[in-house]
Amino acid sequence: MNSGHRFHAQTLHDFIQAIFRQMGSHEQEAQQVADHLIAANLAGHDSHGIGMIPSYIRSYSLGHLQINQHASVVKDAGAIVTLNGNGAFGQVAAHEAMALGIDKAREFGIAAVALHNSHHIGRIGYWAEQCAAAGFVSVHFVNVVGNPMVAPFNGRDSRFGTNPFCVVFPRKNDFPLLLDYATSAIAFGKTRVAWHKGVSVPEGCLIDADGIPTTDPAVMQVSPLGSLLTFAQHKGYALAAMCEIMGGALSGGKTTHQETLQDSADAILNCMTTIIINPELFGAPDCEQQTEAFAGWVKASPHADDAPILLPGEWEVNTRRERLEQGIPLDAGSWQAICEAAQQVGMSEERLQTFRQRLGC
Ligand SMILES: NC(=O)c1ccc[n+]([C@@H]2O[C@H](COP(=O)([O-])OP(=O)(O)OC[C@H]3O[C@@H](n4cnc5c(N)ncnc54)[C@H](O)[C@@H]3O)[C@@H](O)[C@H]2O)c1
């Protein structure tokens, strides 16, 4: 396989689903995890796509990730509900939490759903898209418990996770507006992808173990480890801190501090507090017209032909369209690591070879 290889999305999905079935997941769980990971790659967020598989398998073998497990309600206070993810696949627990929150928002007009102790919930935009597909606005505050890799503003070592923040706004006749990003200058997974590809990351994203700025992604992969910086200096740091508190503390989960440090980087535990709102219930008859007028107004700003003005979420829509047509690109290092993970869970060389042939590599 050369570095320019592209994989057909559905065929790759079949392979990913087979890996989780081989690991012991029931059919539906294997499908939900594969759906989510492939959707992240299709959206262009390879950092949260199938490249996570080796880490998930290590987490399972270390006893952190619980397969065939579900979220359970800890407290139901009507419009506010708290769930324990029970260490389940985040792709299962977050789906269940969003489904319950959507039901609550239908009933009450607004709902807050808190999920703690879930394994990695991946690309947060996926959960926002679940809310938007039901016609709701949603806001998501997320923390990563005890896995610090981001330095506070002015700090020189890692004190918290890449704490993503996400907002979605559905539109009647177009794609939902979607803000979805890590509060670190770049997602950790993007340093992994850059490291596999042997390329640098942009300036202003990393410091090394001595707190010196660097563009070498190896400082996030090889000891002594450095740190990611937050985006937008003190502003990004403040948002990251609020994601930690809103996501970790308010959800009934944990924040990152000395007592909650995880012994393995593969034990990715997420907490998420989500606010889901029915936009129909505001006294805003012009909301749609005002939204579209603003979208057209900003897009009309003069710009270079090769640097279009995009709305939040549009980059993902464009990337999805392109990858459904052209296939999902994957570097050789990530592909090798996924194949090794498949063998680790017991997939035979013969079966692996069949998938390789179907995928054309
Ligand atoms: N589960 C976790 O613990 C965790 C942690 C960190 C990140 N994540 C996920 O990682 C993914 C990647 O995060 P990231 O920080 O690398 O995202 P990113 O830097 O690629 O930013 C993505 C956001 O920027 C918007 N965008 C991109 N280009 C644009 C343009 N030209 N104009 C306007 N808007 C534009 C996108 O629509 C999207 O809202 C996200 O899906 C996030 O949820 C998850």
The ligand as a Gaussian input file, in Angstrom:
#p B3LYP/6-31G(d) Opt

LIG

0 1
 N      -13.568000      12.964000      22.521000
 C      -12.589000      13.761000      22.842000
 O      -12.056000      13.692000      23.949000
 C      -12.090000      14.785000      21.867000
 C      -11.047000      15.622000      22.237000
 C      -10.604000      16.571000      21.328000
 C      -11.169000      16.667000      20.065000
 N      -12.189000      15.838000      19.726000
 C      -12.769000      15.909000      18.375000
 O      -11.728000      16.046000      17.427000
 C      -12.242000      16.612000      16.240000
 C      -11.208000      17.517000      15.653000
 O      -11.023000      18.676000      16.474000
 P      -10.081000      19.837000      15.948000
 O       -9.833000      20.741000      17.072000
 O       -8.917000      19.246000      15.240000
 O      -11.020000      20.540000      14.838000
 P      -10.590000      21.593000      13.731000
 O       -9.450000      22.427000      14.169000
 O      -10.478000      20.876000      12.423000
 O      -11.864000      22.564000      13.675000
 C      -13.088000      22.053000      13.233000
 C      -14.125000      23.152000      13.276000
 O      -13.702000      24.269000      12.482000
 C      -14.641000      24.468000      11.416000
 N      -13.896000      24.886000      10.246000
 C      -12.868000      24.232000       9.642000
 N      -12.409000      24.944000       8.607000
 C      -13.151000      26.069000       8.552000
 C      -13.156000      27.218000       7.715000
 N      -12.291000      27.358000       6.712000
 N      -14.063000      28.182000       7.966000
 C      -14.954000      28.052000       8.969000
 N      -14.985000      26.994000       9.825000
 C      -14.099000      26.030000       9.596000
 C      -15.297000      23.137000      11.222000
 O      -16.541000      23.253000      10.559000
 C      -15.442000      22.689000      12.679000
 O      -16.504000      23.337000      13.317000
 C      -13.557000      17.257000      16.634000
 O      -14.589000      16.509000      16.018000
 C      -13.632000      17.110000      18.153000
 O      -14.932000      16.883000      18.643000
 C      -12.658000      14.910000      20.596000

